[in-house]
């Protein structure tokens, strides 16, 4: 089985920073892309940032220049450094990973449990 565990959410004031981390564990053979999504109350889940196995990144327009996604390949983890946070960044943030399991395991997409990020004065 594969599990994604997130950490690092919290309450901050506008302009402050937070760092989210997500570690994948289990019978992992290959991790392809990893990503962060977010879902605010009453809104659909949206892609925030993604990173491929080769390190190519992609960002949602509203976070470009403020957020940075990175991977630690040795630890099977992905991080999201969020700077200059705004109230509109408030949401539950979900880690996502495209993983092929060891042996005859299937390739599938997995999700973390979610981390609340609240930006408020």
Secondary structure, DSSP 8 states (H G I E B T S, - for coil): -EEEEEE--EEE-TT--EEEEEEEEESEEEEEEEEEEEE-TTS--EEEEEE-TT--EEE-GGGTTTEEEEEEGGGTEEEEEE-S--GGG-EEEEEEEEEEESTT--EEEEE---EEEEE--
